[in-house]
Amino acid sequence: MAGSGVGAFAFAKFSQILVETFGWKETLIILGSLILQCCLLGAFLRPVPTKPKPKAYEEKTVEEVHTFSGSVLSLNEVRNISKKSGTGSLILNILKEMGNVSLLSKNIGLLFITLSNFFIFSGYFIPFLFIPIRAKQLDIADSSFILGLIGLVNIPSRLGFGFLADIRFISPINLNTMCVILACGSLWSYFLLNTYALQLLFAVLFGTGIGGINCITTPYIKDIVGMENFSNAMGIINLFRGVGCFLGPFLGGIISEQFSVVAAFFYSSI
């Protein structure tokens, strides 16, 4: 997952060059076209078979089986046919599982961590949107490097916190708490950062915090709900994260218009 840090580092400067060369409209078209390649690359991904077929049945069809004692559903071929033909229902089941929030009422720990993720990701994109504006106010010419540094720091942060979560030196939920404090603390203190060097320090601290938040989600969710409800819990977490990411920049824009850009950072940390 550290590859996303490389992307953030590379595309910060690349996007600035595109805007200066072509303008913001053409830049959005170019970036949208590049992101669309994810669909093309995703088409090459094939699901790993969860259970290999027995060799005795690889070449047989239902018509070739003359006698059978038992349920038709226990035939491998029938199960496989229904699975292959039910792609639409499979997608529907995945969406239902993501939207099934009943698990929140059964697990108070998951409820609190879900609310935490909603608020965290409401402020997640605030720096990426408002750092260039703040840099212009401070007469900082190269704001793209500040944004790129957030992505660059993400790489060792994810690797480091992931390693700590694996060896259980500190529990994943406590690691997550530390990362949240680091990210929110850097956002809260942003109004004090009036120089280029301090802006770079913010990028290092914030990048370290959000890198840890992203990489240790899987272990602490497993600890909270277990493997049986893991996929459902991850769907709920990602659903609330998405809503937070959608609302955060919108609310940040309103706050910056009513108060200031620095206020947007302050309120997002709260």
C-alpha positions in Angstrom: 0.0 0.0 0.0 3.0 2.3 0.2 2.7 2.8 -3.6 0.0 5.4 -2.9 2.7 7.5 -1.2 4.8 7.4 -4.4 1.7 8.5 -6.4 1.0 11.4 -4.1 4.7 12.5 -4.3 4.9 12.3 -8.1 1.4 13.7 -9.0 1.7 16.8 -6.8 4.5 18.3 -9.0 3.0 16.7 -12.2 -0.4 18.3 -11.6 1.2 21.7 -11.0 3.1 21.4 -14.3 -0.1 20.4 -16.1 -2.1 23.4 -14.6 0.7 25.8 -15.6 0.9 24.3 -19.1 -2.7 23.6 -20.1 -5.0 25.1 -17.5 -7.2 23.5 -14.8 -9.9 22.2 -17.2 -7.5 20.3 -19.4 -5.6 19.1 -16.3 -8.7 17.5 -14.9 -9.3 15.7 -18.3 -5.8 14.4 -18.3 -5.9 13.2 -14.7 -9.3 11.7 -15.2 -8.0 9.8 -18.2 -5.1 8.5 -16.2 -7.3 7.4 -13.3 -9.6 5.6 -15.8 -6.7 3.3 -16.5 -7.4 1.7 -13.1 -10.5 0.2 -14.8 -8.4 -1.3 -17.6 -5.8 -2.7 -15.2 -8.5 -4.0 -12.8 -10.0 -6.0 -15.7 -6.9 -8.2 -15.6 -7.4 -9.2 -12.0 -8.9 -12.6 -11.6 -10.3 -14.0 -8.4 -8.3 -16.7 -6.7 -10.2 -20.0 -6.6 -11.1 -20.7 -2.9 -11.4 -24.4 -3.5 -9.8 -26.3 -6.4 -11.9 -28.7 -8.3 -11.4 -32.4 -7.6 -9.5 -34.0 -10.6 -12.2 -36.7 -11.0 -14.8 -34.1 -11.9 -12.7 -31.6 -14.0 -14.0 -33.0 -17.4 -17.4 -34.2 -16.3 -20.8 -32.4 -16.7 -24.1 -33.0 -15.0 -25.3 -35.0 -17.9 -22.5 -37.6 -17.5 -23.5 -38.5 -14.0 -26.0 -41.3 -14.3 -26.7 -42.0 -10.7 -26.2 -39.9 -7.6 -27.4 -40.2 -4.0 -27.6 -36.8 -2.3 -28.5 -33.2 -2.9 -28.0 -31.7 -6.4 -26.5 -28.6 -4.7 -23.6 -30.8 -3.5 -22.5 -31.4 -7.0 -19.3 -29.3 -7.7 -20.4 -28.6 -11.3 -23.8 -27.3 -10.3 -22.3 -25.0 -7.6 -19.7 -23.7 -10.0 -22.3 -23.0 -12.7 -24.5 -21.1 -10.3 -21.5 -19.1 -9.1 -20.3 -18.2 -12.5 -23.8 -17.2 -13.7 -24.5 -15.1 -10.6 -22.0 -12.3 -11.1 -24.8 -9.7 -10.7 -26.1 -11.2 -7.5 -22.5 -11.5 -6.2 -22.0 -7.7 -6.7 -25.4 -7.1 -5.1 -24.4 -9.2 -2.1 -21.2 -7.2 -1.7 -23.1 -3.9 -1.8 -25.6 -5.3 0.8 -22.8 -6.3 3.1 -21.2 -2.9 2.8 -24.5 -1.2 3.6 -25.5 -3.6 6.4 -24.8 -1.4 9.5 -26.6 -3.7 11.9 -23.2 -4.9 13.2 -22.7 -1.4 14.7 -25.5 -2.1 17.2 -24.0 -5.4 18.2 -20.4 -4.2 18.7 -19.9 -1.0 20.6 -16.1 -1.0 19.8 -16.8 -1.0 16.1 -19.4 1.8 16.5 -16.8 4.1 18.1 -14.0 3.2 15.7 -16.4 3.8 12.8 -17.4 7.3 14.1 -13.7 8.0 14.6 -13.0 7.1 11.0 -15.8 9.3 9.7 -14.4 12.3 11.5 -10.8 11.5 10.6 -11.5 11.3 6.9 -13.6 14.4 7.0 -10.4 16.3 7.6 -8.2 13.9 5.5 -8.2 16.0 2.3 -8.2 19.4 3.9 -4.4 19.9 3.7 -4.3 18.8 0.0 -6.9 21.4 -0.9 -5.8 24.4 1.2 -2.0 24.1 1.5 -1.5 25.7 -2.0 -3.8 28.6 -1.0 -2.0 29.1 2.4 1.4 28.9 0.6 0.3 31.7 -1.7 -0.7 33.8 1.3 2.8 33.2 2.8 4.6 33.9 -0.6 5.8 30.3 -0.8 6.4 29.5 -4.5 6.7 25.7 -4.4 3.7 24.4 -2.6 3.7 21.2 -4.7 6.7 19.9 -2.8 4.9 20.3 0.5 2.1 18.2 -0.8 4.5 15.7 -2.4 6.4 15.4 0.9 3.2 14.2 2.6 3.0 11.3 0.1 6.7 10.6 0.4 6.6 10.3 4.2 3.6 8.0 3.8 5.9 5.2 2.5 8.1 4.7 5.5 5.2 5.5 7.8 3.1 2.7 6.4 5.9 0.2 6.5 7.0 1.2 10.0 3.5 1.1 11.6 2.6 -2.0 9.7 5.7 -3.8 11.1 4.9 -2.7 14.6 1.3 -3.9 14.2 2.6 -7.3 12.9 5.0 -7.9 15.8 2.4 -6.7 18.3 4.9 -4.5 20.1 2.0 -2.2 20.6 -1.6 -3.2 19.9 -3.0 -2.0 16.6 -5.7 0.1 18.2 -3.2 1.9 20.3 -1.0 2.5 17.3 -4.1 4.0 15.5 -4.7 6.3 18.5 -1.1 7.5 18.3 -1.4 8.2 14.6 -4.7 10.1 15.0 -3.2 12.3 17.8 -0.2 13.0 15.5 -2.3 13.9 12.5 -4.8 16.0 14.4 -2.1 17.7 16.4 -0.4 18.8 13.3 -3.6 20.1 11.9 -4.5 21.9 15.1 -1.1 23.7 15.2 -1.2 24.7 11.5 -2.0 28.3 12.4 1.5 28.6 14.0 3.3 27.5 10.8 4.2 30.7 9.0 7.5 29.7 7.3 8.4 27.2 4.5 10.5 25.1 6.9 7.5 24.8 9.3 5.2 23.9 6.4 7.6 21.0 5.6 7.6 20.0 9.2 3.8 19.8 9.1 4.0 17.7 5.9 6.3 15.2 7.7 4.1 15.0 10.9 0.7 14.8 9.0 2.1 12.3 6.4 3.4 10.1 9.2 0.0 10.2 11.0 -2.2 9.4 8.0 0.2 6.8 6.8 -0.3 4.9 10.0 -4.0 5.4 10.0 -4.3 3.8 6.6 -2.1 0.8 7.1 -3.2 -0.6 10.4 -7.0 -0.6 9.7 -7.0 -4.3 8.9 -5.3 -5.6 12.1 -7.4 -3.5 14.5 -10.7 -4.3 12.7 -9.8 -8.0 13.0 -9.1 -7.6 16.7 -12.4 -5.9 17.3 -14.9 -8.1 15.3 -12.9 -11.2 14.4 -12.6 -12.9 11.1 -16.2 -13.9 10.9 -17.5 -10.3 10.6 -14.3 -8.9 9.1 -15.5 -8.2 5.6 -18.8 -6.7 6.8 -16.9 -4.4 9.3 -14.4 -3.3 6.6 -17.4 -2.4 4.3 -19.0 -0.3 7.0 -15.7 1.4 7.8 -15.0 2.2 4.1 -18.6 3.4 3.7 -18.3 6.0 6.5 -14.8 7.0 5.3 -16.2 7.7 1.9 -19.0 9.9 3.3 -16.5 11.7 5.4 -14.2 12.3 2.4 -17.2 13.7 0.5 -18.4 16.1 3.2 -15.0 17.2 4.6 -13.8 19.4 1.7 -17.3 20.8 1.2 -17.5 21.9 4.9 -13.9 23.0 4.8 -14.7 25.3 1.9 -17.6 26.9 3.8 -15.4 27.5 6.9 -12.6 29.0 4.8 -15.0 31.4 3.1 -16.6 32.4 6.4 -13.4 32.6 8.5 -10.0 31.8 6.9 -8.0 29.0 5.4 -6.2 28.4 8.7 -9.6 28.0 10.4 -10.4 25.2 8.0 -7.3 23.3 9.3 -8.2 24.1 12.9 -11.8 22.9 12.7 -10.9 19.8 10.7 -8.5 18.8 13.6 -11.4 19.1 16.0 
